[in-house]
Amino acid sequence: MKPSHSTLFVQPGRSSLLLWMLLCLIVALPLATLIIEPALAQKKPSAAEAKDRVGETATVCGSVVSTRYAASTKGQPTFLNLDKP
């Protein structure tokens, strides 16, 4: 016996589902770009500015003019002098 009322839920066709997915992708990509871009575009400090940013993690741009390997210091760090000796 068939029900006398109409079905409330309609299963979407494949083409409408693909269209919905495409629309979501078109909206999601610009939003992701707005969220991720500021993190990727952080300012790189110059060698002169690096001394004011001790303890931070950053990419410093400059020419290496001298080095010093501290073999007897804990962790055996290598010191780099950038731009000026």
C-alpha positions in Angstrom: 0.0 0.0 0.0 1.4 3.4 -1.0 1.3 6.3 1.5 -1.2 9.0 0.6 1.0 12.0 1.5 3.9 13.3 -0.6 7.5 12.6 0.4 9.1 15.5 2.2 12.7 14.6 1.5 14.0 14.6 -2.1 17.2 13.0 -2.8 19.4 15.4 -4.8 20.6 14.4 -8.3 24.2 13.9 -9.0 24.5 17.2 -11.0 23.0 19.3 -8.2 25.4 17.7 -5.7 28.4 18.5 -7.9 27.1 22.0 -8.3 26.8 22.4 -4.5 30.3 21.0 -4.0 31.7 23.5 -6.6 29.9 26.4 -4.9 31.4 25.4 -1.5 34.8 25.2 -3.0 34.5 28.6 -4.6 33.5 30.1 -1.3 36.1 28.1 0.8 39.2 28.9 -1.2 39.1 32.7 -0.8 38.2 32.3 2.9 41.2 30.0 3.5 43.5 32.5 1.6 42.3 35.3 3.9 43.1 33.2 7.0 46.4 31.7 5.9 48.0 34.6 4.0 48.8 36.9 7.0 50.8 34.1 8.6 52.8 33.5 5.5 53.5 37.2 4.9 55.3 37.9 8.2 58.0 40.6 7.8 61.6 39.3 7.7 63.8 41.5 10.0 67.0 42.9 8.7 70.3 42.0 10.4 70.2 45.3 12.3 66.7 44.6 13.6 67.6 41.0 14.7 69.3 42.1 17.9 65.9 43.5 19.1 64.2 40.2 18.5 66.2 37.8 20.7 64.1 34.8 21.7 61.8 35.0 18.7 61.8 32.6 15.7 62.2 34.5 12.4 64.0 34.4 9.1 66.7 37.1 9.1 68.1 38.4 5.8 71.7 39.5 5.4 75.2 38.6 4.3 77.3 36.4 6.6 80.5 38.3 7.2 82.0 36.1 9.9 81.3 33.0 12.0 82.4 31.6 15.4 81.9 28.0 16.4 81.8 27.7 20.2 82.8 24.1 20.7 83.3 24.4 24.5 79.9 26.1 25.1 76.8 24.0 26.0 75.1 23.0 22.8 78.1 23.9 20.7 76.4 26.9 18.9 77.7 28.6 15.8 77.4 32.4 15.9 76.9 34.3 12.6 77.7 37.9 12.2 75.6 39.4 9.5 76.3 42.5 7.4 78.9 43.9 9.8 81.8 42.1 11.6 
